[in-house]
């Protein structure tokens, strides 16, 4: 995974040196900017997958919290597994 560094490169430089931008992205995220404003971020596939998994975990935790706040009867885990045919 990455350290907390991040590098910046202009669009023109990224276009001319795409291979080196991709290589650098294996070590740290690379922000591609136009007129000083970020247009894209290049990251390694491993970092992208880790970010996606972290986001899914956050979404799952949020959905769990919302479900626990709903009114109604909560089903014990052991009974839920039986009802789902997992046991």
Secondary structure, 3 states (H helix, E strand, C coil): CCCCCEEEEEHHHHHHCHHHHHHHHCCCEEEEEECCEEEEEECCHHHHHHHHHHHHHHHHHHHHHHHHHCCCCCCCHHHHHHHCCCC
